[in-house]
Amino acid sequence: MAKFVLIGSGLAGGLLAAYLGRRGHEVNLYERGADPREGNMVGGRSINLAISTRGIHALEQIGIANEALQHAIPMRGRMIHDKSGELHFAPYDVDPKNCINSIGRASLNITVIQAAQRHPNVRVHFNHKCLDVDLNEAVCHLETRTGTSAARGDAVIGVDGAFSAVRKSMQLKINNFQYDENYLAHGYRELTIPPGSNGSWRMEKNALHIWPRKSFMMIALPNPDGSFTCTLFWEFEGPRSFATTNTDDDVQRFFEEEFPDAVPLMPTLLEDFRINPTGSLVTIRCAPWYYRDKVCLLGDAAHAVVPFYGQGMNAAFEDCVVLDECLETFSDNGERAFDHYFRRRKENVDALADLAIGNFIEMRDKTASKTFRAKKKVDHALEAALPGIYLPLYTMVTFTRLPYATAAKRARVQDLLVYTSAVIVFLILVLAMVWFVAR
Ligand SMILES: Cc1cc2nc3c(=O)[nH]c(=O)nc-3n(C[C@H](O)[C@H](O)[C@H](O)COP(=O)(O)OP(=O)(O)OC[C@H]3O[C@@H](n4cnc5c(N)ncnc54)[C@H](O)[C@@H]3O)c2cc1C
């Protein structure tokens, strides 16, 4: 059995510790923040997030899916709010059982940490910040509340998110380490729709709400207490942007113009807007994700993606399943295990990064159009008519475990076939009309 030092007990860190603990490995998990059970999760990240098939599968493999999902709220489709306040519901899939689930980040984080701690060979150390990693020795240098310390393992796994300190050490110390970060011109800020009377939901509970406004949008996901967490995705800079909308009057005017049906549901809008931080949206690609059998990266530390496909955490959970399989298959060779894990995941999360950016344009711009709604209906009709043969891209990404790159390629082929068939049908109709008129 190996000794693993894990850095970061976020969503993927907790789950990975549970996977490694189950195999009997000795795991020391170091987290810079406080224990989330103390109830002071750092703000600025999404309070709730959508978990779907890939993430649920990873939880099922270690028997904690029911525990994690007990308070999750199924969202069966998109509820589009246009400017006049009119609503259009578009189901995610023909099969109503296929839904995404709104889940609280804090409660999910606690569930995975507790699952890890059920194994006596897993120890979690909060308030330990990784400063640097000695890659050759697999030693982490940590800052604690009282000073500094070091943690040594057979291998260090960086599960410390998009701004990973473990990855930073690799960047600095590995020749030709490839690194690319790409920020969107948009940031996000979270706002709240509080519960109605008796903890009821003031909008449709089982939907992901979208206010698409072409270059920007707001979305809202339901919480178990009857509230919704809204997220405004908006340009940082520009004539109308976070930068130029500063006074309460500006904010009120902007929301009344753009989201008039939401304003009466947001009594703390001005306060939320003033107080809550603005997050940035980054895509991170790097390679390789490992150094010999000593260091490895997983989750956002290896591949942060923008949140518009609701897959960042799902992909990070899928990483845990794959790394666990590779460590089992190559139990006598850590470097081969890390290499196989990297090769199985890299192409797929690169494909996901592109899909996620593409879906931002779809959500903020296209979901409002009749053409988009018609395309979704055609997609669902084809899926129903050709079960198992035609699968819409969203279905493949969200409701199957097909590798992301395979899903993206298959969708391109399907689209080509559908458009070619449409053109052929159109040409046949034109020829038939010409023949009919000429006759
Ligand atoms: C607005 C928004 C909405 C999102 N919505 C969804 C969604 O609906 N569905 C979905 O699947 N994904 C979503 N995501 C993506 C998801 O949040 C991430 O992919 C997921 O949190 C990645 O998990 P992780 O464990 O790799 O990283 P994190 O959750 O970021 O955890 C990293 C952990 O490492 C700790 N850490 C960092 N640095 C150090 C250090 N130096 N030393 C010690 N500890 C450290 C951090 O404190 C943290 O606990 C969303 C992201 C955003 C920003």
The ligand as an SDF file (V2000), in Angstrom:
LIG
                    3D

 53 58  0  0  0  0  0  0  0  0999 V2000
  -19.7810   29.7110  -10.8110 C   0  0  0  0  0  0  0  0  0  0  0  0
  -19.4340   28.2440  -10.9540 C   0  0  0  0  0  0  0  0  0  0  0  0
  -20.4400   27.3250  -11.1430 C   0  0  0  0  0  0  0  0  0  0  0  0
  -20.1240   25.9690  -11.2910 C   0  0  0  0  0  0  0  0  0  0  0  0
  -21.1350   25.0850  -11.5200 N   0  0  0  0  0  0  0  0  0  0  0  0
  -20.8460   23.7900  -11.7170 C   0  0  0  0  0  0  0  0  0  0  0  0
  -21.8890   22.8510  -11.9720 C   0  0  0  0  0  0  0  0  0  0  0  0
  -23.0740   23.2030  -11.9970 O   0  0  0  0  0  0  0  0  0  0  0  0
  -21.5460   21.5340  -12.1460 N   0  0  0  0  0  0  0  0  0  0  0  0
  -20.2420   21.1250  -12.1260 C   0  0  0  0  0  0  0  0  0  0  0  0
  -20.0020   19.9240  -12.3180 O   0  0  0  0  0  0  0  0  0  0  0  0
  -19.2400   21.9870  -11.8810 N   0  0  0  0  0  0  0  0  0  0  0  0
  -19.5110   23.2960  -11.6790 C   0  0  0  0  0  0  0  0  0  0  0  0
  -18.4980   24.1880  -11.4210 N   0  0  0  0  0  0  0  0  0  0  0  0
  -17.1020   23.6920  -11.4220 C   0  0  0  0  0  0  0  0  0  0  0  0
  -16.7420   23.1150  -10.0570 C   0  0  0  0  0  0  0  0  0  0  0  0
  -16.9460   24.0740   -9.0540 O   0  0  0  0  0  0  0  0  0  0  0  0
  -15.2810   22.6750  -10.0620 C   0  0  0  0  0  0  0  0  0  0  0  0
  -14.9820   21.9540  -11.2260 O   0  0  0  0  0  0  0  0  0  0  0  0
  -14.9940   21.7890   -8.8460 C   0  0  0  0  0  0  0  0  0  0  0  0
  -15.1710   22.5350   -7.6660 O   0  0  0  0  0  0  0  0  0  0  0  0
  -13.5670   21.2280   -8.9340 C   0  0  0  0  0  0  0  0  0  0  0  0
  -13.2830   20.5260   -7.7710 O   0  0  0  0  0  0  0  0  0  0  0  0
  -11.7880   20.4880   -7.2140 P   0  0  0  0  0  0  0  0  0  0  0  0
  -11.8670   19.6870   -5.9700 O   0  0  0  0  0  0  0  0  0  0  0  0
  -10.8740   20.1130   -8.3030 O   0  0  0  0  0  0  0  0  0  0  0  0
  -11.4420   21.9990   -6.8650 O   0  0  0  0  0  0  0  0  0  0  0  0
  -12.0600   22.9230   -5.6800 P   0  0  0  0  0  0  0  0  0  0  0  0
  -13.4900   22.5620   -5.4700 O   0  0  0  0  0  0  0  0  0  0  0  0
  -11.7150   24.2960   -6.1000 O   0  0  0  0  0  0  0  0  0  0  0  0
  -11.2390   22.4970   -4.4070 O   0  0  0  0  0  0  0  0  0  0  0  0
   -9.8820   22.8320   -4.2330 C   0  0  0  0  0  0  0  0  0  0  0  0
   -9.5820   22.7910   -2.7520 C   0  0  0  0  0  0  0  0  0  0  0  0
   -8.1990   22.9870   -2.5840 O   0  0  0  0  0  0  0  0  0  0  0  0
   -7.9780   23.9200   -1.5350 C   0  0  0  0  0  0  0  0  0  0  0  0
   -6.6910   24.5770   -1.7900 N   0  0  0  0  0  0  0  0  0  0  0  0
   -6.3900   25.4540   -2.7600 C   0  0  0  0  0  0  0  0  0  0  0  0
   -5.0980   25.8290   -2.6840 N   0  0  0  0  0  0  0  0  0  0  0  0
   -4.5750   25.1570   -1.6430 C   0  0  0  0  0  0  0  0  0  0  0  0
   -3.2740   25.1240   -1.0640 C   0  0  0  0  0  0  0  0  0  0  0  0
   -2.2690   25.8650   -1.5400 N   0  0  0  0  0  0  0  0  0  0  0  0
   -3.0590   24.3140    0.0110 N   0  0  0  0  0  0  0  0  0  0  0  0
   -4.0710   23.5540    0.5210 C   0  0  0  0  0  0  0  0  0  0  0  0
   -5.3300   23.5600    0.0160 N   0  0  0  0  0  0  0  0  0  0  0  0
   -5.5780   24.3530   -1.0720 C   0  0  0  0  0  0  0  0  0  0  0  0
   -9.1570   24.8570   -1.6210 C   0  0  0  0  0  0  0  0  0  0  0  0
   -9.3690   25.5490   -0.4070 O   0  0  0  0  0  0  0  0  0  0  0  0
  -10.2840   23.8960   -1.9620 C   0  0  0  0  0  0  0  0  0  0  0  0
  -10.8620   23.3390   -0.8110 O   0  0  0  0  0  0  0  0  0  0  0  0
  -18.7880   25.5400  -11.2480 C   0  0  0  0  0  0  0  0  0  0  0  0
  -17.7640   26.4720  -11.0350 C   0  0  0  0  0  0  0  0  0  0  0  0
  -18.0870   27.8140  -10.8870 C   0  0  0  0  0  0  0  0  0  0  0  0
  -16.9790   28.8070  -10.6640 C   0  0  0  0  0  0  0  0  0  0  0  0
  1  2  1  0
  2  3  1  0
  2 52  2  0
  3  4  2  0
  4  5  1  0
  4 50  1  0
  5  6  2  0
  6  7  1  0
  6 13  1  0
  7  8  2  0
  7  9  1  0
  9 10  1  0
 10 11  2  0
 10 12  1  0
 12 13  2  0
 13 14  1  0
 14 15  1  0
 14 50  1  0
 15 16  1  0
 16 17  1  0
 16 18  1  0
 18 19  1  0
 18 20  1  0
 20 21  1  0
 20 22  1  0
 22 23  1  0
 23 24  1  0
 24 25  2  0
 24 26  1  0
 24 27  1  0
 27 28  1  0
 28 29  2  0
 28 30  1  0
 28 31  1  0
 31 32  1  0
 32 33  1  0
 33 34  1  0
 33 48  1  0
 34 35  1  0
 35 36  1  0
 35 46  1  0
 36 37  1  0
 36 45  1  0
 37 38  2  0
 38 39  1  0
 39 40  1  0
 39 45  2  0
 40 41  1  0
 40 42  2  0
 42 43  1  0
 43 44  2  0
 44 45  1  0
 46 47  1  0
 46 48  1  0
 48 49  1  0
 50 51  2  0
 51 52  1  0
 52 53  1  0
M  END
$$$$
